[in-house]
């Protein structure tokens, strides 16, 4: 029995689509380890999904990938230090649709938020309006991690650049966010936060404030096309430390295999 496309719903010929666009994979220098939440381990092979038809894959979704790769060459390939300012020009419609697309692709491999993101498919395809009352995007710049390297009694400071891509459901230690969904899409220094708040949700203002305080103040507004982003002090090691601590067993296993 023919399966339906995850985007248009038609029973067209399905193809394999890279979760991350191939143009991004080629541009990120150390994209050599991919973690699958469903499998619970790292892979060297590129992660793909097989539920997208040729028409969608080679049409509207491909055009969104083209846009994000243009943005990579203009913005995402550059790394920034604390205090740097970036004048970020963007097309909200294209950027938001691509961020939702990569989130939806990732969610279908894990089952986390897949039903939620499915409701945004018409907007991703460009045939529906952005539901601004339930969805918003914020962005921040992550700086390199400074690490001391001691050799022959000489101390030098090296930088660990935030060279990675990641799409996942965000979790905050000790903070209850069950009343909403927050997803992260990270491309090198640029961290995009996607916030989904259901209509008619009733939440104490203190709970809302506790979540808002964890997120950057840089909001991407649909009616705007530019924002100045100031790099703070957060670095990639700090941002992902909790995740790596939870996955230390898998990290060690992958490192052992790749050393063979």
C-alpha positions as CSV (number, residue, x, y, z in Angstrom):
1,X,0.0,0.0,0.0
2,X,1.4,3.4,-1.0
3,X,2.3,5.7,1.9
4,X,1.3,9.3,2.0
5,X,3.8,12.2,1.9
6,X,4.3,13.8,5.3
7,X,3.8,17.2,3.7
8,X,1.2,17.2,0.9
9,X,-0.5,14.0,2.0
10,X,-0.6,12.6,-1.5
11,X,0.3,9.0,-2.4
12,X,3.1,10.1,-4.7
13,X,6.4,8.3,-5.1
14,X,8.4,8.8,-1.9
15,X,12.0,9.8,-1.8
16,X,14.8,10.0,0.8
17,X,15.3,13.5,2.2
18,X,18.3,14.5,4.3
19,X,17.1,15.8,7.6
20,X,19.7,18.6,7.3
21,X,20.1,20.0,3.7
22,X,23.1,18.6,1.9
23,X,24.3,22.1,1.3
24,X,24.5,22.7,5.0
25,X,26.2,19.3,5.6
26,X,28.9,20.2,3.1
27,X,29.5,23.6,4.7
28,X,29.8,22.6,8.3
29,X,33.4,21.5,8.7
30,X,33.1,18.8,11.5
31,X,29.7,17.4,10.7
32,X,30.9,13.8,11.2
33,X,28.7,12.5,14.0
34,X,24.9,12.4,14.0
35,X,22.9,11.3,17.0
36,X,19.6,9.6,16.6
37,X,17.3,9.9,19.7
38,X,15.2,7.0,18.5
39,X,18.2,4.6,18.0
40,X,19.9,6.0,21.0
41,X,23.3,6.2,19.4
42,X,25.6,8.1,17.0
43,X,26.0,7.5,13.3
44,X,28.6,8.6,10.8
45,X,26.2,8.3,7.9
46,X,23.9,11.2,7.1
47,X,20.4,10.9,8.7
48,X,17.5,10.7,6.3
49,X,13.8,10.3,6.2
50,X,11.8,8.5,3.6
51,X,8.3,9.9,3.8
52,X,8.5,12.9,1.5
53,X,7.4,12.8,-2.1
54,X,9.5,14.0,-5.0
55,X,7.2,16.9,-5.7
56,X,7.6,18.4,-2.2
57,X,11.2,17.4,-1.9
58,X,12.4,18.9,-5.2
59,X,9.9,21.8,-5.1
60,X,9.0,24.0,-2.2
61,X,11.2,22.3,0.4
62,X,14.2,22.6,-1.9
63,X,13.6,26.3,-2.3
64,X,13.6,26.7,1.5
65,X,16.9,24.9,1.7
66,X,18.3,27.2,-1.0
67,X,17.4,30.2,1.1
68,X,18.9,28.8,4.3
69,X,22.2,28.0,2.4
70,X,22.3,31.5,1.2
71,X,21.9,32.6,4.8
72,X,24.7,30.3,5.8
73,X,27.1,31.9,3.4
74,X,26.1,35.3,4.5
75,X,25.8,34.8,8.3
76,X,26.1,31.3,9.7
77,X,29.6,30.5,8.6
78,X,31.0,33.3,10.7
79,X,31.9,33.0,14.4
80,X,31.6,35.8,16.9
81,X,33.2,36.9,20.1
82,X,31.6,38.3,23.2
83,X,30.4,41.9,22.5
84,X,30.2,41.5,18.8
85,X,27.2,42.9,17.1
86,X,25.6,41.4,13.9
87,X,23.1,43.2,11.8
88,X,21.0,40.3,10.7
89,X,18.8,40.7,7.7
90,X,16.1,38.1,7.2
91,X,12.9,37.2,5.4
92,X,10.7,36.0,8.3
93,X,8.5,33.9,6.1
94,X,11.2,31.9,4.5
95,X,13.3,31.6,7.7
96,X,10.4,30.6,9.9
97,X,9.1,28.1,7.4
98,X,12.6,26.5,7.1
99,X,13.0,26.4,10.9
100,X,9.7,24.6,11.2
101,X,10.6,22.3,8.3
102,X,13.9,21.1,10.0
103,X,12.0,20.8,13.3
104,X,9.3,18.7,11.7
105,X,11.8,16.5,9.9
106,X,13.6,15.9,13.2
107,X,10.4,15.4,15.2
108,X,9.3,12.6,12.8
109,X,12.4,10.6,13.6
110,X,11.8,10.8,17.4
111,X,8.1,11.1,17.7
112,X,8.6,14.2,19.9
113,X,6.4,17.1,18.8
114,X,5.6,15.5,15.5
115,X,1.8,16.0,15.9
116,X,2.3,19.6,17.0
117,X,4.6,20.4,14.0
118,X,2.3,18.6,11.6
119,X,-0.3,21.4,12.1
120,X,2.3,23.9,10.7
121,X,2.7,22.0,7.4
122,X,0.4,24.3,5.4
123,X,2.5,27.2,6.4
124,X,5.7,25.4,5.7
125,X,4.4,24.6,2.2
126,X,3.5,28.3,1.7
127,X,-0.3,27.6,1.4
128,X,-1.2,28.7,4.9
129,X,-0.7,31.7,7.2
130,X,1.8,31.9,10.0
131,X,-0.1,31.3,13.3
132,X,1.5,34.2,15.1
133,X,-0.6,33.8,18.2
134,X,0.8,30.4,19.0
135,X,4.3,30.5,17.4
136,X,7.3,32.8,17.8
137,X,11.0,32.8,17.1
138,X,14.0,34.1,19.1
139,X,17.7,34.1,18.2
140,X,21.0,34.5,20.0
141,X,24.7,34.3,19.2
142,X,26.9,31.6,21.0
143,X,30.6,32.4,21.4
144,X,33.6,30.1,21.3
145,X,34.7,28.2,24.4
146,X,38.1,29.2,25.8
147,X,40.2,26.3,27.1
148,X,43.7,26.4,28.5
149,X,46.3,24.2,26.8
150,X,49.4,23.4,28.9
151,X,52.5,22.0,27.1
152,X,56.1,22.2,28.4
153,X,55.0,24.5,31.2
154,X,53.6,27.0,28.6
155,X,50.0,27.9,28.8
156,X,48.1,28.9,25.7
157,X,44.4,29.6,25.3
158,X,42.6,27.8,22.5
159,X,39.2,28.3,21.2
160,X,36.6,25.6,20.7
161,X,34.4,27.0,18.0
162,X,30.6,26.2,18.1
163,X,30.8,24.3,14.8
164,X,27.7,22.1,14.9
165,X,24.1,21.8,13.8
166,X,21.3,20.6,16.0
167,X,17.5,20.4,16.0
168,X,15.8,19.2,19.2
169,X,13.2,19.7,21.9
170,X,14.6,22.0,24.5
171,X,14.7,21.0,28.2
172,X,15.5,23.2,31.1
173,X,16.7,21.7,34.4
174,X,14.2,22.3,37.2
175,X,11.8,24.3,35.0
176,X,8.3,22.9,34.1
177,X,7.5,23.7,30.4
178,X,4.8,21.1,30.0
179,X,2.3,23.9,29.2
180,X,4.3,24.8,26.0
181,X,6.8,23.4,23.6
182,X,10.2,25.0,22.9
183,X,12.5,23.7,20.2
184,X,16.1,24.7,19.3
185,X,17.6,24.9,15.9
186,X,21.3,25.6,16.1
187,X,23.7,26.4,13.2
188,X,27.2,27.2,14.4
189,X,26.9,30.4,16.5
190,X,23.3,31.1,15.6
191,X,20.8,29.5,18.0
192,X,17.1,29.9,17.0
193,X,14.5,29.2,19.6
194,X,11.0,28.2,18.5
195,X,8.3,28.8,21.1
196,X,4.9,27.1,20.7
197,X,2.1,28.1,23.1
198,X,-1.3,26.5,22.7
199,X,-4.4,28.7,22.3
200,X,-6.3,29.4,25.5
201,X,-3.6,28.0,27.7
202,X,-3.9,29.1,31.3
203,X,-0.6,29.5,33.1
204,X,0.5,31.5,36.1
205,X,2.5,34.6,35.1
206,X,5.4,33.5,37.3
207,X,5.7,30.3,35.2
208,X,5.7,32.3,32.0
209,X,8.4,34.6,33.4
210,X,10.6,31.7,34.5
211,X,10.6,30.4,30.9
212,X,11.0,33.8,29.3
213,X,14.0,34.6,31.5
214,X,15.8,31.5,30.1
215,X,15.3,32.7,26.5
216,X,17.1,35.4,24.5
217,X,15.5,38.8,24.2
218,X,16.0,38.9,20.4
219,X,12.6,38.3,18.9
220,X,12.2,37.9,15.2
221,X,9.0,39.7,14.2
222,X,7.1,38.8,11.0
223,X,6.7,42.5,10.1
224,X,10.4,43.2,10.4
225,X,13.4,42.2,8.2
226,X,16.4,43.2,10.4
227,X,17.6,42.8,13.9
228,X,20.9,43.7,15.6
229,X,22.1,40.7,17.7
230,X,24.7,41.2,20.4
231,X,26.9,38.2,21.3
232,X,26.8,37.4,25.0
233,X,28.8,35.0,27.1
234,X,27.1,31.7,26.4
235,X,29.3,29.1,24.7
236,X,28.5,25.8,23.1
237,X,30.0,23.7,25.9
238,X,27.8,25.5,28.4
239,X,24.7,25.2,26.2
240,X,25.1,21.4,25.6
241,X,26.8,20.3,28.8
242,X,23.6,18.7,30.3
243,X,22.9,16.8,27.1
244,X,26.5,15.5,26.8
245,X,26.4,14.4,30.5
246,X,23.2,12.4,29.8
247,X,24.7,10.9,26.7
248,X,28.2,10.3,28.0
249,X,27.9,6.5,27.4
250,X,26.9,7.0,23.8
251,X,29.6,9.6,23.2
252,X,32.3,7.2,24.5
253,X,31.0,4.3,22.5
254,X,31.0,6.3,19.3
255,X,34.6,7.6,20.0
256,X,35.7,4.0,20.6
257,X,34.3,2.9,17.3
258,X,35.7,5.7,15.3
259,X,39.2,5.2,16.7
260,X,39.4,1.7,15.3
